[in-house]
Amino acid sequence: MKIYVTHSSSFDYQNELYKPLRESDLNNQHQIFLPHEEQAEPVSSKILIQEIDIMLAEVSFPSTGQGIELGWADAFGTKVLFIHKKDHKYSSSIKIISDDIFEYNDSADLIGVLSGLLST
């Protein structure tokens, strides 16, 4: 399964999102694209979003760029799963795109939640 991960730059996504994903079994089971991981060439997320199976959106912090990517995913009919840290408020407007909104406590819990969601 091809998964595109979108997030705000307002939190430590390298350590709290990218590192746990890369170190988990999910990394071996799926093709995970992390947009701010070092890339040899710039990638057009608009084109990439048309080719993925699932967009995983970490929405604990608001982000204009992420909103644009979510709009593209919605327009292309791409399945979107929303995740957010417990006690972080997310924008209620995301419910227009998907009701698949899941909460997690920490990196270990994040991987557990995602393992359950992506195994189905």
C-alpha positions as CSV (number, residue, x, y, z in Angstrom):
1,M,0.0,0.0,0.0
2,K,1.3,3.5,-0.9
3,I,0.9,5.9,2.0
4,Y,1.6,9.7,1.9
5,V,2.1,11.3,5.3
6,T,1.2,14.9,5.8
7,H,1.7,17.1,8.8
8,S,2.4,20.6,10.2
9,S,5.9,21.8,10.6
10,S,4.9,23.1,14.0
11,F,6.0,20.0,15.9
12,D,9.0,17.6,16.0
13,Y,7.7,15.4,13.1
14,Q,11.2,14.0,12.5
15,N,11.3,12.4,15.9
16,E,7.7,12.0,16.8
17,L,6.4,10.8,13.4
18,Y,9.1,10.0,10.8
19,K,11.4,8.0,13.1
20,P,8.7,5.8,14.7
21,L,7.3,5.1,11.3
22,R,10.6,4.2,9.7
23,E,11.6,2.0,12.7
24,S,8.2,0.1,12.7
25,D,7.1,-3.0,10.8
26,L,4.8,-0.7,8.9
27,N,7.8,0.6,7.0
28,N,8.4,-3.0,5.7
29,Q,4.8,-3.6,4.9
30,H,4.0,-0.4,3.1
31,Q,5.5,2.2,0.8
32,I,5.5,5.2,3.1
33,F,6.4,8.6,1.6
34,L,7.5,11.2,4.2
35,P,7.6,14.6,2.4
36,H,10.3,16.3,4.5
37,E,12.6,13.4,4.6
38,E,15.7,14.0,2.5
39,Q,14.9,13.6,-1.2
40,A,17.3,13.7,-4.1
41,E,14.9,15.6,-6.3
42,P,11.9,17.9,-5.3
43,V,8.6,16.0,-5.6
44,S,5.3,17.5,-6.6
45,S,2.9,16.4,-3.8
46,K,-0.1,17.2,-6.1
47,I,1.1,14.5,-8.5
48,L,2.1,12.1,-5.8
49,I,-1.2,12.3,-4.0
50,Q,-2.9,11.1,-7.2
51,E,-0.9,7.9,-7.1
52,I,-1.3,6.9,-3.4
53,D,-3.7,4.6,-1.7
54,I,-4.0,6.4,1.6
55,M,-3.1,9.9,3.0
56,L,-2.2,9.8,6.6
57,A,-2.7,13.3,8.1
58,E,-1.3,14.2,11.5
59,V,-3.5,17.1,12.4
60,S,-2.4,18.0,16.0
61,F,-1.3,21.4,14.7
62,P,-2.9,23.6,12.0
63,S,-1.1,24.0,8.7
64,T,-2.0,25.8,5.5
65,G,0.2,23.6,3.3
66,Q,-1.4,20.5,4.8
67,G,-4.8,22.0,4.1
68,I,-4.0,22.4,0.5
69,E,-2.8,18.7,0.3
70,L,-5.9,17.5,2.0
71,G,-8.0,19.4,-0.5
72,W,-6.1,17.7,-3.3
73,A,-6.6,14.3,-1.7
74,D,-10.3,15.0,-1.3
75,A,-10.6,16.2,-5.0
76,F,-8.9,13.0,-6.2
77,G,-11.0,10.7,-4.0
78,T,-8.0,9.5,-2.0
79,K,-8.8,7.8,1.3
80,V,-7.6,10.0,4.3
81,L,-7.0,8.9,7.8
82,F,-6.6,11.6,10.4
83,I,-4.5,11.1,13.5
84,H,-3.9,13.6,16.4
85,K,-2.1,13.6,19.7
86,K,-4.4,13.3,22.8
87,D,-5.4,16.6,24.2
88,H,-4.6,18.5,21.0
89,K,-7.5,20.1,19.3
90,Y,-7.9,19.6,15.6
91,S,-9.9,21.7,13.1
92,S,-13.5,20.5,12.9
93,S,-13.4,21.2,9.1
94,I,-11.5,18.0,8.6
95,K,-14.7,16.1,9.1
96,I,-15.8,17.3,5.7
97,I,-13.1,15.1,4.2
98,S,-13.3,12.1,6.5
99,D,-14.7,10.8,9.7
100,D,-11.7,8.5,10.2
101,I,-10.1,10.5,13.0
102,F,-7.9,8.6,15.5
103,E,-6.2,9.7,18.7
104,Y,-2.8,8.6,20.1
105,N,-0.8,9.3,23.2
106,D,2.9,8.9,22.2
107,S,5.0,7.4,19.4
108,A,4.5,3.8,20.6
109,D,0.7,4.3,20.8
110,L,0.8,5.9,17.3
111,I,2.4,2.8,15.8
112,G,-0.1,0.6,17.6
113,V,-3.1,2.6,16.3
114,L,-1.7,2.7,12.7
115,S,-0.9,-1.0,12.8
116,G,-4.5,-1.7,13.5
117,L,-5.8,0.7,10.9
118,L,-3.4,-0.3,8.1
119,S,-3.8,-4.1,8.6
120,T,-7.4,-4.0,7.4
